[in-house]
Amino acid sequence: MKLSVIIVSYNVEAFLTQCLISVDRAIRNFSDQTPNSPLDTSSIEVFVVDNISVDGTCQMVKERFPWVQLIENSDNVGFSKANNQALKLSEGEYVLLLNPDTVVQEDTFSQCISFSDNNPRLGGMGVPMFDGSGTYLPESKRGIPTPWASFCRISGLFRLAPRTEKLNSYYAGHLSASENSQIEVLSGAFMWMRQRTLDEVGLLDEDFYMYGEDIDLSWRIIKGEWENHYFTGTRIIHYKGESTKKGSLNYVSIFYKAMLIFAAKHFEGGQATIFNLIIRIAIYARAAISIVRRVVSKASWPVLEGSALYLGLFVLLKVYSDYTGIQYDWEQALKAFGIYTGLWLFVLWLFGGYDKPWIPRRVMHGIAVGSLALIAGYGLLPEELRFSRAILLLGSIWFSAVVVLGRMLMGGWRLGAKPTSRLIVAGESESIEIKKLLGAIEYNDERADATTVISAKEIGAIEDVVRVHRIGEVVFSGRDVRATDIITALSNLVGKTVVCRIAWTDDGSLMGAGGPGPDPVTELDRAIYGPSARRTKRLFDIMSSTILLLSTPLLIISGRSKWISRSVRVISGHATWVGFDIPPSKNVAAQRPSIIKPFDNDDDRVRERLNLAYARKYNWFEDMKLVLQALLLQSVN
């Protein structure tokens, strides 16, 4: 066997298809095979290691590329471990670790094999890489990321003299991109190595989950007295990170943590200290930028709508003043408008009016409650802040118009619009029944042809399914999926613009907080892990804990001093008053331990259903009743 090609895939079906087509052509070119003849893999073998993709990758490989040796992992084991799985099975004289978002030339394998055969000390090799637009990728050749090289790269200093070794050793800027040369670091996107070299220096270090493993192995190849070459006799396309979001804070964190592992492994003394300092500064700087972007993004709509409301109130009072002849103190009026605007925006935020997807019911409830609160409390305001209830009434109409029309014109909001894609979590037969149930409820629903189905056993991958298939609505089977799993899934979907529901096909009823009721498809937009419910729950925790702490003398006198420490834990965010135990999820904020359990039942199935009834439609009033009951009876379950 001359060559073993190893590709690790993770939800990149379309890119992997292109990649394998190009690999097929490169194999045929090496073996002098015709395009339509059966592929001869006696000299070149190909492995695809799939890290539990949910986009149909494995099925595609089996159907279109049966000559590929497919390894299907049950977990996402990371890049290094997945490559090592295939490396241990490979039999080629040479090994190529190839990214799935690459396209190799027809002559790539033949040219690389010829060059490697003519350079017996070649341990590793890289080639020129170009992105999808034809731009040369500087990471095609790199140097060891010393503290100085890393500083120049992270700070952007290398751009001042990109062709010098002094400032751009990270990208080996002193070496020509069009000439063969020896380099220090290979790219993990195309990492050609001699099998005998790997036998001596070892496989990929599995401490690197993703990123950094190519630098580590490249450096070990050189330290093992082998050579790394940059070969310009062929080229590849690398779409560059299509299977990862390189601008995300998660990517930045994984990448820089990998650099810290590399530094701890290969640097010593002051060099390691400096490198760690540079990397940690970079992590904090990128995290700060990400946080600022998130804050700006979240604040943009409240600021825009608040400004429009404030200006509208000013114009309304000016027109009203001119019409009635009443003269107002405009300095006080401007202050009052600020208070009115702030209250309207706060109530809209509290009711989930700024949570995406924008749900009309939440938006209109927020505007209506804010307006009623202002109008009802008008008489309680100081005299200098009172002008006319007519201004408040007109202001509520104006605010409604600003929010609805503004979001429709500028935010692409469509009233009555439904998600265009749906995910059903159920068994095969149950999913058919759910489709029938939904079809009966929602006549002529266009989502019937855009429905993805996964089983209850696959619910752990629900985030990936939602992201890959761009799901807008998730429907859980109330019969096939455990209540605990539904609650965990809801916590993992926090922050996603997705609508969640539960379909009950067994008896068409749901045991809710008030008892059984006809509810074949239960909406979960008020579920406990939704942004609005979490805000309300946290506000209740803070307010109730504050009241209890202010009542410290009474608690001590009545023998309820334990409630003081409990209140401190709750108000500090280390606990919540009411909650239930579910398996750990990625949403750490939602996993605060609870002081009081909403239900206590020895039957696991009954307890799960009761917990779901509590979680699916959160109401702070239920929490208040449970806290008062526990406080008066001095019972905490």
BATOR-765786 format. One record per residue (C-alpha): y, z, x; residue in three letters. Coordinates in steps of 0.02 Angstrom, whole numbers, plus 50000, padded with zeros to 5 digits. Example, Ala and Ser with C-alpha at 12.3 -4.5 7.8 and 13.67 -1.06 7.14 Angstrom:
<rs>
<<49775,50390,50615>,ALA>;
<<49947,50357,50684>,SER>;
</rs>
This chain:
<rs>
<<50000,50000,50000>,MET>;
<<50165,49944,50078>,LYS>;
<<50294,50025,49962>,LEU>;
<<50304,50161,49829>,SER>;
<<50456,50151,49713>,VAL>;
<<50499,50314,49624>,ILE>;
<<50623,50324,49480>,ILE>;
<<50671,50485,49390>,VAL>;
<<50738,50456,49213>,SER>;
<<50831,50564,49088>,TYR>;
<<50894,50483,48929>,ASN>;
<<50942,50317,49009>,VAL>;
<<50826,50196,48917>,GLU>;
<<50944,50046,48924>,ALA>;
<<50983,50067,49109>,PHE>;
<<50802,50100,49154>,LEU>;
<<50752,49938,49066>,THR>;
<<50872,49839,49175>,GLN>;
<<50814,49931,49329>,CYS>;
<<50629,49896,49298>,LEU>;
<<50663,49713,49261>,ILE>;
<<50750,49698,49430>,SER>;
<<50606,49793,49513>,VAL>;
<<50482,49672,49433>,ASP>;
<<50578,49524,49507>,ARG>;
<<50589,49605,49679>,ALA>;
<<50400,49636,49680>,ILE>;
<<50366,49455,49631>,ARG>;
<<50483,49394,49768>,ASN>;
<<50391,49498,49898>,PHE>;
<<50219,49442,49838>,SER>;
<<50268,49260,49804>,ASP>;
<<50218,49277,49622>,GLN>;
<<50278,49164,49482>,THR>;
<<50387,49241,49344>,PRO>;
<<50257,49223,49206>,ASN>;
<<50101,49278,49300>,SER>;
<<50030,49456,49283>,PRO>;
<<50119,49570,49405>,LEU>;
<<50020,49609,49563>,ASP>;
<<50054,49790,49614>,THR>;
<<49925,49798,49753>,SER>;
<<50062,49806,49886>,SER>;
<<50200,49894,49789>,ILE>;
<<50173,50034,49664>,GLU>;
<<50305,50100,49544>,VAL>;
<<50321,50276,49471>,PHE>;
<<50435,50331,49330>,VAL>;
<<50451,50519,49311>,VAL>;
<<50532,50562,49144>,ASP>;
<<50618,50729,49121>,ASN>;
<<50585,50744,48932>,ILE>;
<<50701,50604,48873>,SER>;
<<50731,50594,48687>,VAL>;
<<50797,50415,48679>,ASP>;
<<50629,50326,48676>,GLY>;
<<50618,50300,48864>,THR>;
<<50432,50337,48881>,CYS>;
<<50383,50226,48736>,GLN>;
<<50486,50084,48809>,MET>;
<<50402,50100,48979>,VAL>;
<<50228,50101,48901>,LYS>;
<<50262,49948,48794>,GLU>;
<<50364,49838,48912>,ARG>;
<<50307,49892,49086>,PHE>;
<<50123,49942,49077>,PRO>;
<<50106,49921,49267>,TRP>;
<<50219,50073,49293>,VAL>;
<<50135,50240,49329>,GLN>;
<<50224,50352,49202>,LEU>;
<<50235,50541,49225>,ILE>;
<<50297,50628,49068>,GLU>;
<<50366,50803,49099>,ASN>;
<<50374,50931,48960>,SER>;
<<50534,51005,49034>,ASP>;
<<50684,50943,49129>,ASN>;
<<50626,50999,49301>,VAL>;
<<50773,50923,49394>,GLY>;
<<50791,50778,49515>,PHE>;
<<50707,50852,49669>,SER>;
<<50552,50921,49586>,LYS>;
<<50526,50763,49482>,ALA>;
<<50535,50652,49638>,ASN>;
<<50416,50767,49730>,ASN>;
<<50289,50750,49589>,GLN>;
<<50277,50564,49623>,ALA>;
<<50296,50580,49812>,LEU>;
<<50136,50684,49816>,LYS>;
<<50044,50543,49726>,LEU>;
<<50121,50397,49820>,SER>;
<<50018,50294,49943>,GLU>;
<<50148,50175,50014>,GLY>;
<<50194,50158,50197>,GLU>;
<<50374,50166,50137>,TYR>;
<<50449,50262,49992>,VAL>;
<<50603,50214,49890>,LEU>;
<<50689,50343,49781>,LEU>;
<<50787,50237,49659>,LEU>;
<<50908,50290,49522>,ASN>;
<<50874,50222,49347>,PRO>;
<<51053,50157,49332>,ASP>;
<<51030,50031,49474>,THR>;
<<50987,49847,49488>,VAL>;
<<50905,49784,49648>,VAL>;
<<50916,49605,49712>,GLN>;
<<50763,49493,49711>,GLU>;
<<50753,49503,49901>,ASP>;
<<50785,49691,49917>,THR>;
<<50605,49746,49945>,PHE>;
<<50558,49604,50063>,SER>;
<<50717,49622,50167>,GLN>;
<<50702,49812,50179>,CYS>;
<<50518,49805,50227>,ILE>;
<<50552,49676,50362>,SER>;
<<50698,49777,50434>,PHE>;
<<50596,49938,50431>,SER>;
<<50448,49857,50517>,ASP>;
<<50564,49797,50657>,ASN>;
<<50640,49972,50681>,ASN>;
<<50496,50093,50715>,PRO>;
<<50610,50246,50732>,ARG>;
<<50689,50212,50563>,LEU>;
<<50657,50366,50456>,GLY>;
<<50779,50329,50315>,GLY>;
<<50888,50186,50256>,MET>;
<<51027,50146,50134>,GLY>;
<<51106,49982,50079>,VAL>;
<<51278,49927,50014>,PRO>;
<<51301,49979,49832>,MET>;
<<51423,49906,49707>,PHE>;
<<51469,49972,49535>,ASP>;
<<51462,49873,49373>,GLY>;
<<51633,49795,49407>,SER>;
<<51586,49735,49581>,GLY>;
<<51681,49872,49675>,THR>;
<<51602,49931,49838>,TYR>;
<<51545,50113,49829>,LEU>;
<<51596,50212,49985>,PRO>;
<<51449,50333,49965>,GLU>;
<<51337,50190,50022>,SER>;
<<51361,50264,50197>,LYS>;
<<51409,50444,50230>,ARG>;
<<51422,50576,50362>,GLY>;
<<51371,50759,50363>,ILE>;
<<51491,50859,50252>,PRO>;
<<51559,50976,50386>,THR>;
<<51697,51096,50332>,PRO>;
<<51832,50976,50396>,TRP>;
<<51750,50822,50319>,ALA>;
<<51729,50913,50153>,SER>;
<<51910,50972,50155>,PHE>;
<<51972,50794,50185>,CYS>;
<<51862,50730,50043>,ARG>;
<<51904,50865,49916>,ILE>;
<<52091,50867,49954>,SER>;
<<52104,50677,49956>,GLY>;
<<52169,50679,50135>,LEU>;
<<52043,50545,50182>,PHE>;
<<52143,50418,50082>,ARG>;
<<52283,50425,50212>,LEU>;
<<52170,50344,50343>,ALA>;
<<52012,50285,50256>,PRO>;
<<51948,50187,50407>,ARG>;
<<51957,50328,50534>,THR>;
<<51820,50449,50583>,GLU>;
<<51946,50590,50600>,LYS>;
<<51998,50594,50417>,LEU>;
<<51857,50499,50332>,ASN>;
<<51696,50551,50418>,SER>;
<<51630,50601,50246>,TYR>;
<<51618,50417,50198>,TYR>;
<<51592,50357,50378>,ALA>;
<<51754,50260,50364>,GLY>;
<<51747,50207,50547>,HIS>;
<<51590,50104,50513>,LEU>;
<<51606,49930,50439>,SER>;
<<51539,49909,50262>,ALA>;
<<51473,49736,50308>,SER>;
<<51381,49775,50471>,GLU>;
<<51217,49864,50509>,ASN>;
<<51238,50035,50587>,SER>;
<<51160,50206,50605>,GLN>;
<<51225,50335,50483>,ILE>;
<<51196,50520,50447>,GLU>;
<<51177,50532,50259>,VAL>;
<<51085,50421,50135>,LEU>;
<<51129,50405,49951>,SER>;
<<51005,50475,49826>,GLY>;
<<51034,50320,49718>,ALA>;
<<50940,50213,49846>,PHE>;
<<50846,50318,49972>,MET>;
<<50723,50215,50075>,TRP>;
<<50610,50319,50188>,MET>;
<<50456,50304,50296>,ARG>;
<<50308,50403,50229>,GLN>;
<<50263,50466,50403>,ARG>;
<<50438,50536,50420>,THR>;
<<50418,50635,50259>,LEU>;
<<50251,50701,50320>,ASP>;
<<50343,50775,50469>,GLU>;
<<50507,50837,50394>,VAL>;
<<50447,50880,50219>,GLY>;
<<50490,50823,50042>,LEU>;
<<50648,50856,49942>,LEU>;
<<50702,51038,49938>,ASP>;
<<50676,51096,49758>,GLU>;
<<50812,51228,49775>,ASP>;
<<50929,51081,49740>,PHE>;
<<50912,51051,49552>,TYR>;
<<51024,50898,49555>,MET>;
<<51143,50831,49691>,TYR>;
<<51142,50883,49874>,GLY>;
<<50956,50852,49900>,GLU>;
<<50993,50682,49979>,ASP>;
<<51112,50760,50105>,ILE>;
<<50987,50896,50148>,ASP>;
<<50841,50776,50173>,LEU>;
<<50948,50652,50272>,SER>;
<<51000,50790,50392>,TRP>;
<<50819,50848,50412>,ARG>;
<<50768,50669,50454>,ILE>;
<<50896,50663,50596>,ILE>;
<<50848,50837,50657>,LYS>;
<<50668,50776,50660>,GLY>;
<<50724,50644,50788>,GLU>;
<<50714,50499,50667>,TRP>;
<<50855,50377,50628>,GLU>;
<<50949,50342,50466>,ASN>;
<<51009,50163,50452>,HIS>;
<<51136,50070,50346>,TYR>;
<<51063,49897,50315>,PHE>;
<<51175,49757,50248>,THR>;
<<51039,49625,50229>,GLY>;
<<51030,49660,50042>,THR>;
<<51134,49744,49906>,ARG>;
<<51111,49835,49742>,ILE>;
<<51214,49876,49586>,ILE>;
<<51235,50060,49548>,HIS>;
<<51318,50101,49383>,TYR>;
<<51352,50272,49460>,LYS>;
<<51308,50424,49360>,GLY>;
<<51276,50348,49190>,GLU>;
<<51145,50483,49155>,SER>;
<<51269,50622,49196>,THR>;
<<51449,50658,49148>,LYS>;
<<51532,50666,49317>,LYS>;
<<51700,50720,49249>,GLY>;
<<51628,50870,49159>,SER>;
<<51645,51049,49219>,LEU>;
<<51455,51064,49212>,ASN>;
<<51436,50921,49337>,TYR>;
<<51569,50995,49452>,VAL>;
<<51482,51164,49448>,SER>;
<<51309,51092,49487>,ILE>;
<<51376,50981,49626>,PHE>;
<<51475,51115,49716>,TYR>;
<<51336,51244,49698>,LYS>;
<<51222,51117,49782>,ALA>;
<<51347,51106,49925>,MET>;
<<51343,51296,49942>,LEU>;
<<51153,51290,49957>,ILE>;
<<51169,51156,50091>,PHE>;
<<51296,51260,50189>,ALA>;
<<51188,51417,50182>,ALA>;
<<51040,51316,50244>,LYS>;
<<51119,51216,50386>,HIS>;
<<51281,51302,50440>,PHE>;
<<51303,51468,50528>,GLU>;
<<51441,51592,50569>,GLY>;
<<51622,51540,50547>,GLY>;
<<51576,51362,50501>,GLN>;
<<51476,51423,50351>,ALA>;
<<51616,51543,50299>,THR>;
<<51748,51406,50303>,ILE>;
<<51637,51285,50209>,PHE>;
<<51599,51414,50074>,ASN>;
<<51785,51453,50055>,LEU>;
<<51829,51268,50035>,ILE>;
<<51692,51240,49907>,ILE>;
<<51736,51395,49805>,ARG>;
<<51920,51347,49802>,ILE>;
<<51869,51174,49740>,ALA>;
<<51759,51250,49604>,ILE>;
<<51898,51363,49541>,TYR>;
<<52027,51224,49549>,ALA>;
<<51918,51103,49449>,ARG>;
<<51875,51241,49325>,ALA>;
<<52061,51280,49303>,ALA>;
<<52100,51096,49273>,ILE>;
<<51959,51086,49145>,SER>;
<<52022,51241,49054>,ILE>;
<<52201,51175,49050>,VAL>;
<<52140,51008,48980>,ARG>;
<<52039,51098,48847>,ARG>;
<<52186,51208,48797>,VAL>;
<<52304,51058,48789>,VAL>;
<<52177,50962,48686>,SER>;
<<52152,51105,48562>,LYS>;
<<52338,51142,48549>,ALA>;
<<52396,50963,48523>,SER>;
<<52367,50955,48335>,TRP>;
<<52438,51129,48294>,PRO>;
<<52592,51091,48399>,VAL>;
<<52616,50920,48319>,LEU>;
<<52591,50982,48141>,GLU>;
<<52692,51140,48172>,GLY>;
<<52838,51039,48237>,SER>;
<<52832,50923,48086>,ALA>;
<<52824,51073,47967>,LEU>;
<<52968,51162,48053>,TYR>;
<<53077,51006,48048>,LEU>;
<<53030,50975,47866>,GLY>;
<<53079,51153,47814>,LEU>;
<<53247,51129,47901>,PHE>;
<<53280,50966,47809>,VAL>;
<<53224,51039,47643>,LEU>;
<<53341,51189,47658>,LEU>;
<<53484,51077,47712>,LYS>;
<<53460,50964,47560>,VAL>;
<<53438,51116,47447>,TYR>;
<<53596,51196,47517>,SER>;
<<53699,51038,47490>,ASP>;
<<53629,51020,47313>,TYR>;
<<53661,51200,47256>,THR>;
<<53814,51236,47361>,GLY>;
<<53735,51395,47429>,ILE>;
<<53781,51434,47609>,GLN>;
<<53642,51505,47721>,TYR>;
<<53643,51593,47887>,ASP>;
<<53563,51455,47990>,TRP>;
<<53525,51568,48138>,GLU>;
<<53418,51677,48025>,GLN>;
<<53348,51524,47938>,ALA>;
<<53282,51452,48100>,LEU>;
<<53195,51617,48139>,LYS>;
<<53121,51622,47964>,ALA>;
<<53057,51443,47981>,PHE>;
<<52969,51494,48142>,GLY>;
<<52882,51638,48051>,ILE>;
<<52835,51529,47903>,TYR>;
<<52767,51393,48017>,THR>;
<<52670,51516,48123>,GLY>;
<<52588,51596,47970>,LEU>;
<<52540,51428,47894>,TRP>;
<<52463,51369,48058>,LEU>;
<<52372,51535,48085>,PHE>;
<<52292,51533,47912>,VAL>;
<<52243,51349,47931>,LEU>;
<<52163,51391,48099>,TRP>;
<<52078,51544,48026>,LEU>;
<<51998,51440,47888>,PHE>;
<<51934,51311,48012>,GLY>;
<<52064,51178,47979>,GLY>;
<<52068,51133,48163>,TYR>;
<<51881,51135,48192>,ASP>;
<<51802,50965,48211>,LYS>;
<<51736,50878,48114>,PRO>;
<<51885,50907,47998>,TRP>;
<<51812,50957,47831>,ILE>;
<<51934,50927,47684>,PRO>;
<<51881,51086,47595>,ARG>;
<<51925,51194,47745>,ARG>;
<<52090,51106,47774>,VAL>;
<<52150,51121,47594>,MET>;
<<52089,51302,47580>,HIS>;
<<52189,51346,47735>,GLY>;
<<52348,51264,47670>,ILE>;
<<52327,51339,47496>,ALA>;
<<52293,51516,47557>,VAL>;
<<52437,51508,47680>,GLY>;
<<52555,51448,47543>,SER>;
<<52496,51580,47419>,LEU>;
<<52513,51717,47549>,ALA>;
<<52692,51667,47587>,LEU>;
<<52742,51646,47405>,ILE>;
<<52656,51808,47351>,ALA>;
<<52728,51906,47496>,GLY>;
<<52900,51830,47481>,TYR>;
<<52972,51983,47396>,GLY>;
<<52911,52096,47537>,LEU>;
<<53004,51999,47670>,LEU>;
<<53171,52065,47739>,PRO>;
<<53319,51998,47641>,GLU>;
<<53380,51892,47787>,GLU>;
<<53214,51797,47788>,LEU>;
<<53217,51757,47603>,ARG>;
<<53299,51596,47544>,PHE>;
<<53212,51523,47395>,SER>;
<<53034,51516,47330>,ARG>;
<<53072,51333,47293>,ALA>;
<<53083,51302,47481>,ILE>;
<<52912,51381,47506>,LEU>;
<<52839,51280,47363>,LEU>;
<<52913,51117,47429>,LEU>;
<<52863,51169,47605>,GLY>;
<<52680,51187,47553>,SER>;
<<52685,51012,47479>,ILE>;
<<52767,50946,47636>,TRP>;
<<52639,51034,47748>,PHE>;
<<52495,50961,47646>,SER>;
<<52568,50787,47667>,ALA>;
<<52596,50813,47854>,VAL>;
<<52418,50871,47884>,VAL>;
<<52327,50746,47774>,VAL>;
<<52431,50590,47809>,LEU>;
<<52456,50633,47992>,GLY>;
<<52270,50652,48023>,ARG>;
<<52229,50496,47925>,MET>;
<<52357,50390,48018>,LEU>;
<<52344,50464,48192>,MET>;
<<52178,50553,48198>,GLY>;
<<52066,50427,48111>,GLY>;
<<52024,50553,47974>,TRP>;
<<51947,50478,47818>,ARG>;
<<51938,50587,47663>,LEU>;
<<51764,50582,47590>,GLY>;
<<51692,50500,47746>,ALA>;
<<51513,50548,47789>,LYS>;
<<51426,50555,47958>,PRO>;
<<51353,50385,48002>,THR>;
<<51193,50448,48083>,SER>;
<<51070,50583,48033>,ARG>;
<<50936,50687,48118>,LEU>;
<<50793,50764,48019>,ILE>;
<<50696,50907,48098>,VAL>;
<<50529,50910,48010>,ALA>;
<<50348,50855,48017>,GLY>;
<<50304,50675,47976>,GLU>;
<<50255,50701,47794>,SER>;
<<50394,50826,47763>,GLU>;
<<50524,50707,47835>,SER>;
<<50472,50576,47707>,ILE>;
<<50497,50703,47566>,GLU>;
<<50666,50752,47636>,ILE>;
<<50721,50570,47640>,LYS>;
<<50670,50553,47457>,LYS>;
<<50763,50713,47412>,LEU>;
<<50920,50656,47502>,LEU>;
<<50905,50483,47425>,GLY>;
<<50899,50560,47251>,ALA>;
<<51051,50668,47285>,ILE>;
<<51155,50541,47382>,GLU>;
<<51131,50373,47298>,TYR>;
<<51158,50218,47407>,ASN>;
<<51177,50324,47564>,ASP>;
<<51200,50210,47715>,GLU>;
<<51125,50342,47832>,ARG>;
<<50949,50302,47771>,ALA>;
<<50939,50163,47903>,ASP>;
<<51015,50272,48041>,ALA>;
<<50898,50420,48034>,THR>;
<<50808,50499,48182>,THR>;
<<50662,50617,48156>,VAL>;
<<50595,50751,48274>,ILE>;
<<50463,50882,48241>,SER>;
<<50492,51069,48236>,ALA>;
<<50409,51082,48407>,LYS>;
<<50545,50971,48481>,GLU>;
<<50690,51073,48415>,ILE>;
<<50724,51142,48589>,GLY>;
<<50790,50970,48639>,ALA>;
<<50906,50956,48488>,ILE>;
<<51065,50954,48594>,GLU>;
<<51003,50804,48692>,ASP>;
<<50949,50714,48534>,VAL>;
<<51119,50742,48454>,VAL>;
<<51209,50680,48610>,ARG>;
<<51099,50530,48649>,VAL>;
<<51085,50465,48471>,HIS>;
<<51265,50514,48425>,ARG>;
<<51205,50615,48277>,ILE>;
<<51334,50663,48146>,GLY>;
<<51222,50764,48030>,GLU>;
<<51069,50873,48060>,VAL>;
<<50950,50915,47917>,VAL>;
<<50822,51052,47949>,PHE>;
<<50665,51070,47845>,SER>;
<<50663,51240,47762>,GLY>;
<<50474,51228,47752>,ARG>;
<<50425,51162,47925>,ASP>;
<<50556,51245,48035>,VAL>;
<<50558,51433,48063>,ARG>;
<<50718,51520,48012>,ALA>;
<<50734,51593,48186>,THR>;
<<50727,51418,48261>,ASP>;
<<50859,51355,48140>,ILE>;
<<50976,51498,48186>,ILE>;
<<50947,51467,48372>,THR>;
<<50979,51281,48349>,ALA>;
<<51142,51319,48257>,LEU>;
<<51199,51427,48402>,SER>;
<<51158,51288,48526>,ASN>;
<<51256,51160,48424>,LEU>;
<<51417,51262,48425>,VAL>;
<<51561,51150,48478>,GLY>;
<<51473,50989,48429>,LYS>;
<<51554,50882,48294>,THR>;
<<51400,50885,48186>,VAL>;
<<51366,50939,48006>,VAL>;
<<51209,51045,47980>,CYS>;
<<51107,51067,47821>,ARG>;
<<50938,51135,47765>,ILE>;
<<50826,51040,47644>,ALA>;
<<50707,51139,47534>,TRP>;
<<50571,51025,47466>,THR>;
<<50446,51160,47418>,ASP>;
<<50526,51239,47265>,ASP>;
<<50705,51176,47269>,GLY>;
<<50778,51351,47280>,SER>;
<<50850,51462,47414>,LEU>;
<<50850,51650,47432>,MET>;
<<51031,51685,47467>,GLY>;
<<51136,51842,47479>,ALA>;
<<51147,51851,47291>,GLY>;
<<50966,51808,47256>,GLY>;
<<50874,51645,47222>,PRO>;
<<50974,51496,47167>,GLY>;
<<50953,51308,47141>,PRO>;
<<51007,51234,47306>,ASP>;
<<50891,51094,47367>,PRO>;
<<51005,51048,47512>,VAL>;
<<51103,51192,47587>,THR>;
<<51266,51158,47679>,GLU>;
<<51286,51254,47842>,LEU>;
<<51470,51224,47879>,ASP>;
<<51502,51411,47852>,ARG>;
<<51353,51464,47957>,ALA>;
<<51379,51615,48067>,ILE>;
<<51387,51512,48227>,TYR>;
<<51520,51394,48161>,GLY>;
<<51692,51414,48242>,PRO>;
<<51774,51475,48082>,SER>;
<<51640,51606,48047>,ALA>;
<<51641,51666,48227>,ARG>;
<<51829,51689,48222>,ARG>;
<<51821,51783,48058>,THR>;
<<51680,51892,48121>,LYS>;
<<51772,51933,48282>,ARG>;
<<51933,51974,48188>,LEU>;
<<51835,52089,48073>,PHE>;
<<51756,52175,48224>,ASP>;
<<51925,52202,48306>,ILE>;
<<52014,52264,48149>,MET>;
<<51874,52380,48092>,SER>;
<<51852,52451,48268>,SER>;
<<52039,52481,48281>,THR>;
<<52040,52576,48117>,ILE>;
<<51892,52682,48172>,LEU>;
<<51972,52721,48340>,LEU>;
<<52133,52774,48252>,LEU>;
<<52023,52889,48147>,SER>;
<<51947,52974,48300>,THR>;
<<51993,53153,48245>,PRO>;
<<51909,53126,48076>,LEU>;
<<51754,53054,48157>,LEU>;
<<51738,53204,48273>,ILE>;
<<51764,53330,48133>,ILE>;
<<51637,53244,48020>,SER>;
<<51505,53236,48157>,GLY>;
<<51517,53048,48181>,ARG>;
<<51578,53047,48361>,SER>;
<<51450,52914,48410>,LYS>;
<<51554,52789,48311>,TRP>;
<<51694,52808,48439>,ILE>;
<<51590,52737,48582>,SER>;
<<51519,52606,48465>,ARG>;
<<51695,52552,48418>,SER>;
<<51743,52538,48601>,VAL>;
<<51592,52426,48634>,ARG>;
<<51634,52315,48485>,VAL>;
<<51821,52299,48516>,ILE>;
<<51789,52258,48700>,SER>;
<<51672,52116,48650>,GLY>;
<<51512,52196,48718>,HIS>;
<<51437,52211,48545>,ALA>;
<<51463,52161,48364>,THR>;
<<51447,52272,48211>,TRP>;
<<51321,52169,48114>,VAL>;
<<51195,52046,48184>,GLY>;
<<51013,52009,48213>,PHE>;
<<50900,51971,48359>,ASP>;
<<50856,51790,48397>,ILE>;
<<50788,51708,48555>,PRO>;
<<50918,51681,48693>,PRO>;
<<51022,51523,48677>,SER>;
<<51152,51433,48780>,LYS>;
<<51288,51505,48672>,ASN>;
<<51310,51670,48764>,VAL>;
<<51459,51723,48658>,ALA>;
<<51353,51720,48502>,ALA>;
<<51221,51834,48579>,GLN>;
<<51316,51998,48577>,ARG>;
<<51200,52144,48535>,PRO>;
<<51227,52215,48362>,SER>;
<<51251,52395,48305>,ILE>;
<<51185,52365,48129>,ILE>;
<<51050,52246,48069>,LYS>;
<<51086,52160,47902>,PRO>;
<<50905,52179,47845>,PHE>;
<<50757,52288,47890>,ASP>;
<<50587,52223,47836>,ASN>;
<<50416,52237,47917>,ASP>;
<<50364,52063,47861>,ASP>;
<<50421,51941,47997>,ASP>;
<<50428,51792,47879>,ARG>;
<<50531,51885,47750>,VAL>;
<<50647,51954,47884>,ARG>;
<<50674,51779,47954>,GLU>;
<<50720,51710,47782>,ARG>;
<<50837,51855,47747>,LEU>;
<<50920,51833,47916>,ASN>;
<<50942,51648,47880>,LEU>;
<<51020,51690,47711>,ALA>;
<<51144,51802,47801>,TYR>;
<<51177,51676,47940>,ALA>;
<<51193,51518,47836>,ARG>;
<<51344,51574,47737>,LYS>;
<<51434,51710,47832>,TYR>;
<<51554,51823,47736>,ASN>;
<<51650,51962,47823>,TRP>;
<<51645,52064,47663>,PHE>;
<<51456,52084,47683>,GLU>;
<<51485,52153,47858>,ASP>;
<<51612,52276,47790>,MET>;
<<51490,52340,47658>,LYS>;
<<51354,52364,47788>,LEU>;
<<51470,52455,47908>,VAL>;
<<51535,52570,47772>,LEU>;
<<51359,52606,47712>,GLN>;
<<51301,52649,47888>,ALA>;
<<51456,52754,47919>,LEU>;
<<51441,52856,47759>,LEU>;
<<51253,52879,47768>,LEU>;
<<51254,52895,47958>,GLN>;
<<51111,52773,47969>,SER>;
<<51100,52631,48095>,VAL>;
<<50942,52527,48085>,ASN>;
</rs>
